[in-house]
């Protein structure tokens, strides 16, 4: 069984006992999203910690997008609530990479693809570089940030 899923369950129990309504609601939602993902597809299965992290990352991103929408709609209370829910979810995600660390990983990915191709990759090989870069980043940066860094590295 996934350790992260067990940690979510244990933390949910603790949040209920502490009467922490925000954490209780968020953890229930997170476990529900994990459960939904487990039964999606043709056969039910147990998610790995990495897959659970992907589900949590998706949920955290939804909270950020909702908070931004509430801000533009002039509803700061709802935006703050969405951000606090996102903070609870981020406790279970790996720390995000800084720009410098991301750049180093992207440069390593470009070098790896260059070694495979026998030449410096260009914009046409962005897909190949993205595949290698995403494996190195392992969920510690949003896909858009990775793509932007790869595009800049290939153009530069």
N, C-alpha and C positions, 0 to 999 in steps of 0.2 A: 504494500500500500504506500501511496505517496506520502512522504513525511510532511510536505507543505500542507496537504489537505488535512492531515491529522492536527497540525499546528493551528490551522484555521478553526477546526472544531473545538480544540482546547481553548483557544482565545475567545471563541463565541461563548462558551460556558462561563469563562471568567468575566466577560463583558455583561452577561446576563446577571451574574451574582453581584457585580459592581453597579448594576442599574445604569450602565452606559448605553443610552438609547441609540446614539449615532453609531457606535462600533457594533452594537447588536444588529441593527438594521443592515449595515454594510456587510458584515460577515455572513449574515443569513443570505443576503443577495448573492454574495460571492460563492458560497457553497451551492446555492441553487444554480448559478451559472455553470459551475464545475459539473454538477450533476446532469444538467442539460447537455453539456458537451460530451459527457460519458455515454449517454444513451443515443446521441446523434449518430447517424450512419446505419449500416445494416446490422451491426452487432454491438451490444453494450460492452464496454471495456473500462478498465481502470486507467486514469490518466497518470502520466509521469509528472514529476515535479516541474519539469520544463514546460509541459503542456498546461499545467495548472497556472504557471507564471504567465503564459501567453494569454490565458483567459482573464487573469487578474489585470494584466496590462491593457487588454482591450476594454475592460470595465473602467479602469482609471482614465483611459483616453476619453471614454464617453463622458465621464464626469467633467473633464477639462473643457470639452466641447460644449457641454450644457452650461457650465459656468460662464463661458464666453458669450453664449447666446443670451443668458439672463442679464449679463452686464450690458450688452447692447440694447436690450429691451428695457433697461432702467429698473431692474429688479435685483438690487444688491443683496437682499436677504437670501433669496434663492441661490444666487451665485455663490455666496459664502457657504451655504449648506452643501452645495455640490463640491466645492473645494475641500471642505472638511471631510467629506466622504472619500474624495480622491486621496487625501492624506492617509486615511486609514488603510486604503488599498496599497499605497506605495510602501508601507512598512514591510510588505511581503515580497516586494520586487527588488532585484539587484540595483545597486546604486548606478545612476546614469553616468555615462562617460563624459568627460570634459571634451572641449573642442580639440585640445592638443592630443589627448589619448585617442580620440576618434580618428584624427588625421594620421597618427602613427599606424593604426590598424589598417586604414585604407591604403596607405603607402605600401604596407606589407602585402596587402591583397593584390595591388597593382603589380608589385615585383613578382609575386607568385605566378600570376597570369602571364606576365612577360616571359618568365622562365619557361612556362609551358608552350607559349606561342613561338618563342625564339625571337620576338621583337616587342617593342614597346606597344602596349594596347592603346587603341584610340577609342573615340566615342562609340564605334560600332561594336566594341567588345564590352560595353557597359554591363550587359547582362551577366557575362562570365565573371567580371570583377565584382558585381553586386553579390553573386552567389558565394564567392569566397569571403567577401567582406562581411556579409550577414552571418556567416558561420563563425567568424572571428569575434564579431560584436556580441553575439549570443544574447540578444534581447536587452542589452544595456544602453541602447540608443534607438530612437524612433526611426522607422524606415525612411521617412522623408529626410531626416538629418543625414543618414547614411548615404542616400542617393545624391544629395546635394554635395557631400564631401567627395564621393566617387566622381561625379560630374566635374567638379572643380579640379580634381587631381588629373583626370584624363585630358581636360582642356588645357591645363597649365603645363 
